[in-house]
Amino acid sequence: MNFRRRGTGKSDTMLKAVIFDIDDTLYSYRDANDYAMPAVVSYAERELGVDGAVFLSQYQRAMEEQLSAHSATAGCHSRAIRFQMTLEAMGLPLYHAAVLNDLYWNTFLEVIRPFPEVVAFMSALKSRGIRLGVGSDMTADWQLKKLHQLGLLELLDFVVTSEEAGVEKPESGLFSLCAKKAGCAPEECLFIGDNLKKDVQGARNAGMHALWYQPDVAAAAEEPNVRSTPTYKGLIDHINQF
């Protein structure tokens, strides 16, 4: 059995909506990012005439500055701003920021695939009349493109991004907007995500049920009061436990 039930007993409230995080919950963000960044570095070397390692180092500094200054807003995730800051610091033409942004994301989208059994799990939930949604930090444009590329967008009833909500997880406003779009009370919603603080604790604090998607079984074992699953396989059989 892949699902481990922990914590308090079964709720008497019927589950009416399941809401998913996107990155590293529905697919591997890490793998896609590792595939896309070399294309960016290659462009910088070829078109801008800069050392790739130097460009990447400056990009990392720009990312740290961006996250530090704007961590509470969706703008902290913007690769366009990050590339813009990198070019500004290096005294390079700012035109390339938009080119680099499109290159990064289009290369990223080439390789993303849903985790095994995600589509089957969502389809089974839909067949039971459960509403499906997404609650994700990040801007709406590329999140929608990711969901389309993953073949999941047509299964969803609604999408909420931190850009739309005006706050980042774990702030309750994003979860409240998810429940509003789901058309049900927070306690009738299950939120599934890979981030313990942002997804699990955030959902719980907003009154939702939460499930930690954590493929690392050892890491999950260190949180005995958190319901977790290392896979989507067979998970539909345990939905009624919430």
Secondary structure, DSSP 8 states (H G I E B T S, - for coil): ---B--SS---SS---EEEE--BTTTB-HHHHHHHHHHHHHHHHHHHS---HHHHHHHHHHHHHHHHHHHTTSGGGG-HHHHHHHHHHHHT--TTHHHHHHHHHHHHHHHH----TTHHHHHHHHHHTT-EEEEEESS-HHHHHHHHHHTT-GGG-SEEEEHHHHSS-TTSHHHHHHHHHHHTS-GGGEEEEES-IIIIIIHHHHTT-EEEEE-S-HHHHHT-TTS-EES-STTGGGGGGG-
